[in-house]
Amino acid sequence: MSLGFVTGRGHYDTVIGAVREAKTSVWIATANLKELMVEDSRWTSRRRRVGATSYRSIIGVFAELCAAGVELRILHAALPSRPFRNELRRHAGLALDMRRCPRVHMKAVIVDGRFLYMGSANWTGAGLGAKGTGRRNFEIGIVTDDALLLDDVQELFDRIWRGAECGACRLRAECPRPLDTAAKSAMIPRRTAAAGSRV
């Protein structure tokens, strides 16, 4: 069992690094969901200034993961930012499954059921993106491969995802789309559901 502490640039290097290496699944829980830029190593130095770094949206990384058969889930509380939604529209047909619950305040990233991040960082550029040192939020978190902790976090994520917590929720009347109703409509095959995200 490994357990590590991350802060500053460590969030980007460790968490986004793990997401980029995903083989089967990426589950993300976040209160705020915003556009997140990542460094793009695909460009050669002939196409950019020497020493300059080019960037692209994380949505492009998601598209590559989906093409490789990786399951992508995002559980979020707030409406995604306009730049995030605009970038998502540019990747029509992306099999990114999103569900919204106003009570979600946890921040977690689970990759392949083997890597877990828990901490303060939302899925935003200032939290997990490639922002410079002077612009990044002050965040702390832990990363681990502990099987018992992974099981507990995945179980909670899945309960919320399936709408198992909706029945007793006192905010149900204010919820834009209770997840227990969304979960019933999600029983269609994944390829059919992939055409639109449940935002």
Secondary structure, DSSP 4 states (H G I P E B T S, - for coil): --EEEEETHHHIIIIIHHHHT-SSEEEEEES-B---EEE-TTS-GGGS-TT---EEEHHHHHHHHHHTT-EEEEEESSPPPHHHHHHHHTTTT--EEEEE-TT----EEEETTTEEEEES--BSHHHHS---TTTS---EEEEE--HHHHHHHHHHHHHHHHTTTSTT-TTGGG-SS-HHHHHHHTTS-HHHHTTS---
